[in-house]
Amino acid sequence: MKTSPIKIILAPLQGFTDITFRNTFARHFGGVDEAMAPFIPTMGKKKLKLSRLKDVSPENNQIFTIPQILGNNAEDFIFLAHHLHDMGNQTINWNLGCPHAKVANKNRGSGLLMYPEKIDAFLDHVFPRILTGLSVKIRLGRLSKNEIYSLLPVFDKYPLDEIILHPRTGIQMYEGDPDHDAFAEARLLSRHPFVYNGDIRDLTSFQILWKRFPDIRAFMIGRGLLANPFLAEDIRGLPSNENKIKRLRAFHEDLFLGYQRIYSGPAHLLGRMKGFWSHLGPSFRGKGKSLKHILKSESITRYKESAADFFTEGSEFLY
Ligand SMILES: Cc1cc2nc3c(=O)[nH]c(=O)nc-3n(C[C@H](O)[C@H](O)[C@H](O)COP(=O)(O)O)c2cc1C
């Protein structure tokens, strides 16, 4: 194993990795150096949504967290960026990767990747007017991975902090394999530092990437950390003598209580916890039925009964 330090970044996952999740995660697991928060959309008429801003207030985040903005209106972006700066954020990220048609068809997220000239005009206007650093989170393109060739020269014109590249196209959504060859080529064609993102699911998939890209200093992991919260510890070789099931149970309890404090009705709370289990549940051996029960549960009591089944004696975590 090489000894040079690498950075592990928790990816933004809208609906999953909010401040409650991030802080709870930080109390129970190690190995993650920073997080990017799920996107905050620019708001027309310059209205700020306080609940979204609270998510990225530095004093409330236990993991260093970079706010992310989704939008294509430069003035609204600048307005929000100023607010984030006033809250104490030194750097922010621009979402150019969101693949969902609802977003992309309005030329936001990955929808903008087809228009390098619009990105150029946006950055040209925004850069001199914001007080924070700025990075971009991108895919290879919207429709074709060749779009990256027109994008990189545009990014080279601006002093970006870094480029986080998830090497798929927007229309691929999450299908197919991330294109490691395209990632390799893109970073050679850019002057910016690159962060790798996409399908780091386990130690083996990380090691394949690390071997291939020994000079990449930062890796962003999303779904892999939801399915296996020990993954960053494993990557760093952090030893843990404590029983994994016990640690997961404590984490789950803490997360449940955290969401219970926020959500007044059971529907929201159950919705959040079902999302959590949809990633974590399949990582337990032979718990398919219990997972189904969780996902179908309509009362807190039924939910708790089904969740308890994951933490019984003899329960086995696959990682
Ligand atoms: C449910 C979900 C929500 C996501 N929300 C965001 C988001 O708010 N901002 C963003 O840049 N990417 C978002 N992504 C993309 C992830 O950050 C990441 O790029 C993608 O999942 C690939 O990384 P992974 O394989 O490690 O999960 C989301 C992905 C999923 C599955």
The ligand as a Tripos MOL2 file, in Angstrom:
@<TRIPOS>MOLECULE
LIG
   31    33     1     0     0
SMALL
NO_CHARGES

@<TRIPOS>ATOM
      1 C1        -30.2830    9.3740   -4.6240 C.3       1 LIG1
      2 C2        -29.1420   10.1750   -5.1910 C.ar      1 LIG1
      3 C3        -29.0870   11.5380   -4.9470 C.ar      1 LIG1
      4 C4        -28.0300   12.3040   -5.4740 C.ar      1 LIG1
      5 N1        -27.9630   13.6520   -5.1960 N.ar      1 LIG1
      6 C5        -26.9180   14.3780   -5.6920 C.ar      1 LIG1
      7 C6        -26.7770   15.7720   -5.4050 C.ar      1 LIG1
      8 O1        -27.5530   16.3910   -4.6730 O.2       1 LIG1
      9 N2        -25.7210   16.4260   -5.9660 N.ar      1 LIG1
     10 C7        -24.8000   15.7840   -6.7620 C.ar      1 LIG1
     11 O2        -23.8410   16.4060   -7.2340 O.2       1 LIG1
     12 N3        -24.8990   14.4720   -7.0100 N.ar      1 LIG1
     13 C8        -25.9110   13.7630   -6.5040 C.ar      1 LIG1
     14 N4        -25.9650   12.4240   -6.7510 N.ar      1 LIG1
     15 C9        -24.8510   11.7820   -7.4420 C.3       1 LIG1
     16 C10       -23.8020   11.2890   -6.4350 C.3       1 LIG1
     17 O3        -23.2300   12.3530   -5.7220 O.3       1 LIG1
     18 C11       -22.6650   10.5070   -7.1200 C.3       1 LIG1
     19 O4        -22.0990   11.3270   -8.0980 O.3       1 LIG1
     20 C12       -23.1640    9.2200   -7.7730 C.3       1 LIG1
     21 O5        -24.0310    8.5180   -6.9170 O.3       1 LIG1
     22 C13       -21.9860    8.3090   -8.1400 C.3       1 LIG1
     23 O6        -21.2060    8.0300   -7.0060 O.3       1 LIG1
     24 P1        -21.3780    6.6620   -6.1420 P.3       1 LIG1
     25 O7        -21.3370    5.5310   -7.1330 O.co2     1 LIG1
     26 O8        -20.2130    6.6610   -5.1950 O.co2     1 LIG1
     27 O9        -22.7060    6.7410   -5.4630 O.co2     1 LIG1
     28 C14       -27.0200   11.6630   -6.2570 C.ar      1 LIG1
     29 C15       -27.0970   10.2920   -6.4890 C.ar      1 LIG1
     30 C16       -28.1420    9.5380   -5.9700 C.ar      1 LIG1
     31 C17       -28.1600    8.0550   -6.2370 C.3       1 LIG1
@<TRIPOS>BOND
     1     1     2 1
     2     2     3 ar
     3     2    30 ar
     4     3     4 ar
     5     4     5 ar
     6     4    28 ar
     7     5     6 ar
     8     6     7 ar
     9     6    13 1
    10     7     8 2
    11     7     9 ar
    12     9    10 ar
    13    10    11 2
    14    10    12 ar
    15    12    13 ar
    16    13    14 ar
    17    14    15 1
    18    14    28 ar
    19    15    16 1
    20    16    17 1
    21    16    18 1
    22    18    19 1
    23    18    20 1
    24    20    21 1
    25    20    22 1
    26    22    23 1
    27    23    24 1
    28    24    25 2
    29    24    26 1
    30    24    27 1
    31    28    29 ar
    32    29    30 ar
    33    30    31 1
@<TRIPOS>SUBSTRUCTURE
     1 LIG1         1 GROUP 0 **** ****
